[in-house]
Amino acid sequence: MSLDDLTDDVEETYEDVDEQLDIDLDEGTRRELTMLLTALDAEDAEDVLEEAVSLLFQSTVESGKLDFHLRSAYDVTYDEYLSGMTYEEMTGGAQFPQAQQKDERRYQF
């Protein structure tokens, strides 16, 4: 195989992408998907997209980005979501709330 063969295969695959998918892709995503399909000799663009979503999800979880966004928006982490309870509930902190101590002298000199 040569560079010309690769160019021909990429151009052919590029034309087929629209027929295989029910979604519109921007130009950059379409080119990247085309290269992946050609290089991996993949038959179905949907399979590659499913794998891409899985890899994005995995890297987002492993990097902590998912927890960051979940904590920011919902005040929970992914682990809490999966378990169905917060860390406080898991450790029993919600069962034994600490009484609020009012120490008005705390900051007095």
C-alpha positions in Angstrom: 0.0 0.0 0.0 1.1 3.5 -0.7 0.2 7.1 0.1 -1.9 7.2 -3.0 -3.8 4.1 -1.9 -4.4 5.7 1.5 -5.6 8.9 -0.1 -8.0 7.0 -2.4 -9.4 5.0 0.6 -9.8 8.1 2.7 -11.7 9.9 0.0 -13.9 6.9 -0.7 -14.7 6.5 3.0 -15.3 10.2 3.4 -18.1 9.9 0.8 -19.6 6.9 2.6 -19.8 8.5 6.1 -22.9 10.5 5.4 -24.7 7.4 4.1 -23.8 5.4 7.3 -24.8 7.9 9.9 -28.1 9.7 10.8 -26.3 12.6 12.4 -24.6 15.6 10.9 -20.9 16.0 11.7 -18.8 19.1 11.5 -16.0 19.0 9.0 -13.2 18.3 11.5 -15.1 15.4 13.2 -16.0 14.0 9.8 -12.4 14.0 8.7 -11.2 12.4 12.0 -13.9 9.7 11.8 -12.9 9.1 8.1 -9.3 8.6 9.0 -10.2 6.2 11.9 -12.5 4.2 9.7 -9.8 3.9 7.0 -6.9 3.2 9.3 -8.7 0.7 11.5 -10.3 -0.9 8.5 -13.7 -0.5 10.2 -16.8 -1.4 8.4 -19.4 0.6 10.4 -19.0 4.2 11.4 -21.6 3.7 14.2 -19.3 1.1 15.9 -16.4 3.5 15.8 -18.6 6.3 17.3 -19.8 4.0 20.1 -16.2 3.1 20.9 -15.3 6.8 20.8 -18.0 7.7 23.3 -16.9 4.8 25.6 -13.3 6.1 25.5 -14.3 9.7 26.1 -16.5 8.6 29.1 -13.7 6.4 30.5 -11.1 9.2 30.2 -13.5 11.7 31.7 -14.1 9.4 34.7 -10.5 8.6 35.2 -9.3 12.2 35.0 -11.9 13.4 37.6 -13.6 15.7 35.1 -16.9 13.9 35.4 -16.8 14.1 39.3 -15.9 17.8 39.0 -18.9 18.6 36.8 -21.3 16.4 38.7 -20.1 18.0 42.0 -20.5 21.5 40.6 -23.9 20.9 39.1 -25.5 18.3 41.4 -23.2 18.2 44.5 -22.6 14.4 44.1 -19.9 12.3 42.5 -20.2 9.5 40.0 -19.6 6.9 42.8 -22.4 8.4 44.8 -24.7 8.3 41.8 -23.8 4.6 41.2 -24.4 3.7 44.9 -27.5 5.7 45.2 -26.3 7.5 48.3 -23.9 10.3 49.3 -20.6 9.7 51.1 -22.2 11.2 54.2 -25.0 8.7 54.0 -22.5 5.8 53.4 -20.4 6.7 56.4 -23.4 7.2 58.7 -22.8 11.0 59.1 -26.3 11.7 58.1 -27.6 9.5 61.0 -25.8 11.3 63.7 -25.7 15.0 62.9 -23.5 17.1 65.1 -25.3 19.8 67.1 -24.3 23.3 66.0 -22.2 24.8 68.7 -22.6 28.5 69.2 -19.5 29.8 70.7 -19.9 33.6 70.6 -16.6 34.1 72.4 -14.6 32.3 69.8 -13.3 35.3 68.0 -13.1 37.6 71.0 -9.8 38.6 72.5 
